[in-house]
Amino acid sequence: MLKNGFTRILLTILVACCAVLAVAFPAGAQTFPSKPIRFIVPFPPGGPVDAVARIVGQRVSQSTGQAVTVENRAGAGGIVGAEIASKAPADGYTVFVCAIHHSVLPSINAKLPYDFWRDFVSVGMGATFPIVVVANPSVPVNTLKELIAYAKANPGKLSYGSSGNGGGTHLAGELFKTLAGVDILHVPYKGSAPAMTDVLGGQVQLMFADGPTAVPQVKGGKVRALAVAQSKRSALVPEVPSATEAGLPGYDAYSWAAFVAPAGTPQDIVQRLNAEIVKALSAPDMREAMLARGAEPQPGTPEQFTAFMRGEMAKWAKVVRESNIKAD
């Protein structure tokens, strides 16, 4: 009887200990990842979002011992990749690398095949790509204030190229027009590279260019950098004044890349993914590697990205409404 009673006590203690351990060290987090992870990028290879996905994926692979593959699912301005990712199993082995486009799309397309807040859960921020206001050297301005004055004196005469309707470089241009009170023609292209090519050739005079596109041309003296579209200077082009310094406070626009997972992904696995991504982004050599690609790493928590995304959606919804931007 004593023996049986003692056995029951031991079993009770063991069960309690197992329960405590299960809470402290969730099974999913202990065993994850046990197979390759895929990062879905909704744009073609070679762009800034793709570059962030690949450099972070490589470091996560090294840290976890599992391969991280980048799957490019381009189309419809980021919609195709988002839809595919939204339907993936919620097990942590599919991560969607979203971008500024996904904070704008709900405002210009009422029939998206996914709902960001219903179908995804935040993992964390990845990087920002500063927007640099650049001009062809033929434009008779040297500062942002001079550009605004020239545009006001010549309404409709200047044009700016963008990477496409509804993208970060387009929205940055429209926000500038609203804040500065100027009339500048928007010319959309299929990507930043062809837009910059026409700025260099003088077919369009201006571009609100993302860092990876702008910096090489600025450093090479091919275009004139007037300001960085934010309140502080960028480490990418520290010699270029911020918009606040240049006389247009409140002009805050940048492209970005971030990581989300299909809704329903277990929270402990989301936290493990976040920890790996934050570790990758925080490494000093990673910062240098990303700056070389025109990106500024922005490690943070899932909650911080959720708050950031809500702010982006609200900001760009206002710009879309005021500028009457429509989907292609």
Secondary structure, 3 states (H helix, E strand, C coil): CHHHHHHHHHHHHHHHHHHHHHHHCCHHHHHCCCCCEEEEECCCCCCHHHHHHHHHHHHHHHHHCCCEEEEECCCHHHHHHHHHHHCCCCCCCEEEEEECHHHHHHHHCCCCCCCHHHHEEEEEEEEEEEEEEEECCCCCCCCHHHHHHHHHHCCCCCEEEECCCCCHHHHHHHHHHHHHCCCCEEEECCCHHHHHHHHHHCCCCEEEEEHHHHHHHHHCCCCEEEEECCCCCCCCCCCCCECCCCCCCCCCCEEEEEEEEECCCCHHHHHHHHHHHHHHHHCHHHHHHHHCCCCEECCCCHHHHHHHHHHHHHHHHHHHHHHCCCCC
